[in-house]
Amino acid sequence: MEKPIRDYPNDRYPQIQYDLVREMLIALGVVGVLIIILAALFSSPDVPALTSKQVTQQAPKLLVQTALDDLSGQDPISSYGPPYNNTPDASQKLGFFSPQSWAGVRIPVNSAKTEVLGPLEKIVPFKPALKNSLDMWNTASSKQQTAWTTAASKGLDKASVTSASIHWAGNQSDYGPLPQIINEYLLLGHSGLLESAVDSSGSPMPETDRTISLLLLQDQPDAQYADQLDMMGDQWGIIKETGNYPGAVWLWFYTLLYQIPPFNGSSSADLLVVMTVVIVTLILMLIPFIPGLRSLPRRLGLYRLIWGRYYRETAAESVKK
């Protein structure tokens, strides 16, 4: 015998008039006001991307120090490892698991050549005197180059620097060809053409891949700029970005992990964070197939709290029968 269909008509519940359009407009209005208030309090600053021209105008010594770090190999990219170079033991790894090294060098970057000397070589036809300084640098030994950059870095605090020129104090021979090289580098940055010179491949077509020029200021200039905007990784991280649109809010989990042990003290933090997110995501995806986990909703009984009225009525009807 077939079980009768349960009679559960709507008239068993109180009925009221309901204007759906009005309620929708009220909800939109309330949410709109909240968005405006919260955006005023917590929104990201809408500022343009940092450029070398801006750095030369506001903190020219910072651009000079960046160039000296590139020339001396003290910049972070020179020891980053793949995909930029083959620095030994630089790749993040968990035991034998090291996807960074497996991918290899896909974007070769020699900081001195790519970020400083290469862009200057492009303007030699317009600045013939620069060729002698570049040749002097290129033919010098590594020991001599280190001596020049070390002397220039030590004397930078006392140097006279503007947005378009620099003059070191003391014996100029201690700095080798660096005074002219850095002067032309500042001028190139001041002109607003440094990023284009860094990215240019020699083709007459405009470059669309800006990866290399994005690495140009990624150390101290970007860090100081981000600090002024309260956008350091330990504050908002990758979920807060400049522009008219909010950051990727769904990345909050990544940012959270970077702030807690063991991630915040690991040299392989990026790999640990990514693998943690992958594992958690797989567990969530496979919950229906994992014994024990898939039974938690039934064992916890939370659904009975949500549908409590239904279960009370069902129990009462069973008693009557």
SULZI-V94800 format. One record per run of one state. SS is the DSSP state (h for helix, s for strand, l for the rest). FROM is the first residue (numbers start at 1). LEN is the number of residues. Records with the same first field share a line. If there is no record, write none. Layout:
SS=FROM-LEN / FROM-LEN
This chain:
l=1-9 / 13-7 / 43-9 / 59-1 / 73-3 / 80-14 / 95-2 / 98-1 / 104-7 / 122-8 / 140-2 / 155-5 / 162-4 / 168-4 / 176-2 / 192-2 / 200-11 / 217-3 / 229-8 / 240-9 / 259-4 / 266-3 / 286-1 / 290-6 / 301-1 / 307-1 / 321-1
h=10-3 / 20-23 / 52-7 / 60-13 / 76-4 / 99-5 / 111-11 / 130-10 / 142-13 / 172-4 / 178-14 / 194-6 / 211-6 / 220-9 / 237-3 / 249-10 / 263-3 / 269-17 / 287-3 / 296-5 / 302-5 / 308-13
s=94-1 / 97-1 / 160-2 / 166-2
